[in-house]
Amino acid sequence: MRLQSLTRALLAGELRAYPGRAILAALAIAIGVALGYAVHLINYAAVSEFTQATRALMGNADLELRGARLGFDENIYPRVARLPEVAAASPLVEVDAKLTARIGVNREPLKILGIDIFRAAAVQPNLIGHITDGAGDDPDSGMAFDSDALFLSPAALAWLNVRPGDSVDIQVGLETVSLRIAGTLPAAGAGRRLGVMDIGAAQWRLQRLGLLQRIDLKLKPGVDVEAFKNKLAALLPAGVVAMQPDDSERRSANLSRAYRVNLTVLALVALFTGAFLVFSTQALSVVRRRAQFALLRVLGVTRGGLLRRILLESALVGASGAALGLLLGYATTVLVLEYAGADLGGGYFPGVKPEVRFAPLAALIFFTLGLLTALLGSLSPALEAAHAHPAQALKAGDEESALRRLRSPWPGLALLGTGALLTLAGPVNELPIPGYIAIALLLTGGIVLMPRLAHHLFALLPLLRQTVPYLALAQLQGAPGRASIGLGGILASFSLVTAMAIMVSSFRISVDQWLNGVLPAELYVRAASSGDTGFFSPAAQSAIAGVPGVARAEFVRVTQITLDATRPPVTLISRRIDAMNPATRLPLVGAPRLPQAGDPLTVWVSEAMVDLYGFEVGRRVTLPLAGKTVAAVIGGVWRDYGRQHGTLVMNESDYRQLSGDQNVNDAALWLTLNTTTAQLTQRLRVALDERVEIAEPGEIRALSLKIFDRSFAVTYLLEAVAIVIGLFGVAAGFSGQALARAREFGILRHLGVTRRQVGAMLALEGALLTLFGALAGLALGWVIALILIHVVNPQSFHWSMDLHPPFGLLALLAGLLVAASAAAALFSGRRAMSVAAVQAVREDW
Amino acid sequence: MLTLTNVSKSYTSTGKRHIVRELNFRLEKGEYVAIMGESGVGKSTLLNLIAGLEKPDAGSIEFGGKTLSAMSDDEATLLRRAKMGFVFQAFHVLPQLSVAQNVGLPLLLNGMTPREAEKRVADMLLAVGLDDRADSMPRELSGGEMQRVAVARALVHQPQLLLADEPTGNLDPDSAMQVLQLLRDQIKQHGTSGILVTHSARAAATADHVLLLTPQGLIPHAVTP
């Protein structure tokens, strides 16, 4: 005989008797923590790598001057470099170069910087290349100034599978420019794919003569950076802004912030579902042990002592689950970064191959979340057990009184009301935090109201005369509290599934309809699928328009301008637009404003521009274009799912006249009557180049939707995990109830109810409960979907969408859930049909 | 050592129902009393009041020189832990603990270390005839054996007062007599005071005195075993 301390004896005894329950709850916590931690680590690695690379490229620079993507006048450089506050100034050309088909048609572009080596040595020494081109390590050989010399970072060399001495072909316009790899960039930063060449060579070979994209400044000691920025603002042409390294990093990080937060919230949804599994298993366990706890109170355990012991049980489960979750999360991160990269489908981190880094603070936060989840999940049952009247609780059949408190509607209504109010709140720090909290409150309020709703609904059902339905309905009517604990799990899981299904379906159909609107032509020709070095010159445009079979050609120029130094750049699109009828080319939301006498030029903005810059219809604004400030009026707002940081559309003629830029990126073609797309495609390849990309609208739509599905792949995965955890919760709930009702099943068997009938009773109970839970889940999920569509998405990504619920899919999911739950109830109660149940009536527990 | 003075208790769940009305009772140290009465007259309620599990609506309960009825729940709980023992009709043995662990519970609650408690538990199990079942689980025991475990648990910490609520209600006659005799022997051996609530005249006859609980109070009662 060996005695243990009371707490250890009670804990060990419960774990020995029901290990599966504890393991299941711990696993649910582990999965939630693992997902949250993995998503955080992956995003953290990617953003850290990205911003570190950005910082590495800025080197010692105190300020960075940036303008439109196409560049600004290089004459700004001597004016700025001569300012007394400037210690050193380094001019740069910066392009995303399209690699040719020889290397890989679908490659991401290669970032190439053109630098002045002598200036860069003082400001960005990381960008100085190391010559290793077979002619020997001779830094004075002058090779660095060759017009085709290119230095690649180690990551770029590995990515392209080349080495010094090889050549890299890039597309400029429709021509191929061959560059020779003269050496490496050993200090460019691990994981960053980058090429560097002489600035003069870059301007010439990449057709950026007279233009710069960037000037990095190192200031003299003691210069007030803010004051100098203000002084610079007066000197710089429109559209050129001065940014500090922090601004630049913030801009880079902001590109993906909403997407990353969205993914983290989804991962936390898995943890929330796990919390509910802990609650349901712990609640049923406490109810089952009600008399035991009452005995302990009679023997002299105080309320506080009992509460601490119950919470300690949950804390152990939570701590085990959280620790396991951190390990799983780290392992998942290593695997994902190794085999799938850091992108997670969003496309925000091109050219980055980060390494996993252990984040101790995040680990502590997620561990604490896991632990708190377990504690919060068991707090309510623990409080009830500690405050139960011992004398009353010792009596058999008192279990339902423990759950009577759950029937109060006020907490649930308070949560629903608060959640509803929060949906009216705006974003916090440009994130839909109130929206997310509203969803959590509505979900929790719905779950809390389940017992009350169950009590009223089941009381309305008539008791049928047949044995099985009679017993099943009597149980649901007589013990609605216990039944509704399982209901909560069904509601949590299914409402989230419903909400996500409605949101994704609405989004996908809206994107599909949008694509129909923005692709009105019959054939599309693109100079390059990526990067900004491919374009159609005026000669190429004439060639396209002159190809036999082309009835009409419209050309599109896409570039970027900066309106706010702290925000990502805005996309500027120039195309042919009928100002009197812009809806023929743009998917407008709301009525347009037609041009009026005295108006400046008209531009049409995406929904993001309204949210981020306040560019409402009719408002007069000034825009930076080719170094000049141009007045414009907002003629309409259109839906743009391609870019979330804002897009301006300007008429082609206005753009060409103001900017002098006659090049274009894309051509939209309408065919003559007797020409097929195959014929025109063939003729275009002969007239232009084999490498131009030609696609029909259907192909572009299919590819776009494929990218859409890929970007939601992680969402689908996290949703599936939430469903699995929810189903585990349902199974655990039924299992817990079966254990708690072992004596009842034994009595039924004594009375002559067959095993098959007991099984059918359990299956029917499970099916009815789940059906009610599924219907409630559909209703609550619908509400949550509306919040996702009308609050979270617009505040996160600045676009709207139309509601398109997938009725068929929802009906199928509900049917599968009901069937799965009935099976789970049946499986969980199998012990009830065993001989052991007959012995259960002997026991006083 | 135990004095009830004008104690009253009623419940109001479905209209006011007086369970105990102006009850007076006194129990001396070492005295063993049986209380009989009709179903619903308030026997279990009386035990709950004495144990501090319920508070009287009026009157006072003094135990060991302290006013139990004026204590907070925690104070009453701690007093109960140290000074009282319970035997229930339904045994109430914790199924996930062994026989020895069940018996040792009150000692651990009172702060004794497991090592210190082992000797006392072993002695108690020997006294109730279960010394060879120390590591058995409750599901392996008969009803009579489980009740003996409950008796051992009730007395292992040498309480001043033992409360037994229908301890033989679920037992066959032979097992019932064994448990009753065991109760009496242990009570007398440890100098504990005891209150036995029972329907059975035979069980009541094992006590020093028998009282009948009526709506008018406790009155002496003669029984024929």
Contacts between the chains, C-beta under 8 A, distances in Angstrom:
chain1	res1	chain2	res2	distance
A	1	B	98	7.5
A	1	B	100	4.2
A	1	B	118	6.5
A	1	B	121	7.0
A	1	B	122	6.9
A	1	B	134	4.0
A	1	B	135	5.9
A	2	B	100	8.0
A	2	B	114	7.4
A	2	B	118	7.4
A	3	B	100	6.5
A	3	B	101	6.2
A	3	B	104	4.8
A	3	B	108	7.0
A	3	B	114	3.7
A	3	B	115	7.7
A	3	B	117	5.4
A	3	B	118	5.5
A	3	B	121	6.8
A	4	B	101	7.4
A	4	B	114	5.8
A	5	B	108	6.3
A	5	B	114	6.2
A	6	B	105	6.7
A	6	B	108	4.2
A	6	B	109	6.2
A	9	B	97	5.9
A	9	B	101	5.2
A	9	B	108	7.5
A	10	B	94	7.9
A	10	B	96	7.7
A	10	B	97	7.6
A	13	B	94	7.2
A	13	B	96	3.2
A	13	B	97	5.2
A	13	B	101	7.6
A	14	B	96	5.8
A	16	B	96	6.7
A	17	B	95	7.4
A	17	B	96	4.6
A	291	B	92	6.8
A	292	B	94	5.8
A	295	B	92	4.8
A	295	B	94	7.1
A	297	B	77	6.9
A	298	B	51	7.1
A	298	B	53	6.7
A	298	B	80	7.2
A	298	B	86	5.8
A	299	B	80	7.7
A	299	B	81	6.6
A	299	B	86	7.3
A	299	B	105	6.1
A	299	B	106	6.0
A	299	B	109	6.1
A	300	B	77	5.6
A	300	B	78	6.6
A	300	B	80	5.2
A	300	B	81	2.2
A	300	B	82	7.2
A	300	B	106	7.1
A	300	B	109	5.1
A	300	B	110	7.6
A	301	B	77	7.2
A	301	B	81	7.6
A	301	B	109	6.5
A	302	B	73	7.6
A	302	B	74	4.9
A	302	B	77	4.9
A	302	B	78	7.1
A	303	B	73	6.6
A	303	B	74	7.1
A	303	B	77	7.8
A	304	B	74	7.4
A	389	B	53	7.8
A	390	B	53	5.4
A	391	B	44	7.7
A	391	B	48	4.7
A	391	B	53	4.8
A	391	B	54	6.3
A	394	B	88	7.2
A	394	B	90	7.7
A	394	B	92	6.8
A	396	B	90	7.8
A	843	B	95	6.9
A	843	B	139	6.9
A	844	B	90	4.3
A	844	B	91	5.5
A	844	B	92	6.6
A	844	B	93	7.8
A	845	B	95	5.4
